[in-house]
Amino acid sequence: MTSTTPSPARGFADRPGRGAVTGRLPWALVVPGVLGLAFLVLPFAGLLIRAPWSTLFQRLAEPQVLEALRLSLVTATVATLVCLLLGVPLAWLLARVSFPGRRLVRALITVPLVLPPVVGGVALLLVLGRRGLVGQWLDATFGISLPFTTAGVVLAEAFVAMPFLVISVEGALRATDQRFEEAAATLGASRWTVFRRVTLPLIAPGIVAGAVLCWARALGEFGATITFAGNFPGSTRTMPLAVYLALETEPEAAIVLSLVLLAVSLVILAGLRDRWVTSP
């Protein structure tokens, strides 16, 4: 005798109205969604359409463009190294050490993410300027002046970019299985050995992802840089500042520089698509 009782899967699939619900497009969501997509994509399309493709490589080879590009690459790389040196230990403290005010510290670390970059530049001036809280001591003791120098560019970029690294590394640390670290410590490894031989390899993908995002953010920094370091050719004029200046005098050069920054952003997103873009 054959049973006529439908299976749960068949009954669920054959429920009336289910195909109708999933088959209809909710136009109340589709229309604003398409408009949002157009709002985000059309400016880039305009940039590509108006680009001087016939003279693109010629303009990229201009001395001022190459100078701004070189300075941007150097300062962004050095700023990323500074963030790695300071940010990875900071992320480890937030993820592994319980101390009073940890939530407050985590909130303070993320402030540069939402703080207007110009405000960050003003804050750096008040602390590291020649009359700043720390800057006046550096100037009087060591003769070091950081504002309006290449070192000032590095500090401004590191200030706005470090939260990306800290958040990424802390998330990687919290996602790792601490039993590996505990096992190494049980076998007699010191904390430094555990961190160097066990922890770092485990969180290496998070460090790489955070460093790449940190580098990209530093490369595109504008507000804090122009406020704290100024806009001097060869020493503080990075690519975003060059774009701003060229827009007033030579719009086609501004488009070329913008295309370079856009290409870098696309490469970064493509490289990190599995971690940051696609959903599980």
Salt bridges, closest charged atoms under 4 A:
ASP14 OD2 - ARG10 NE 3.75
GLU170 OE2 - ARG106 NH2 2.79
GLU170 OE2 - ARG174 NE 3.12
ASP177 OD2 - ARG179 NH2 2.62
GLU181 OE1 - ARG96 NH2 3.08
GLU221 OE1 - ARG217 NH2 3.08
GLU250 OE2 - ARG59 NH1 2.58
GLU252 OE1 - ARG59 NH2 2.67
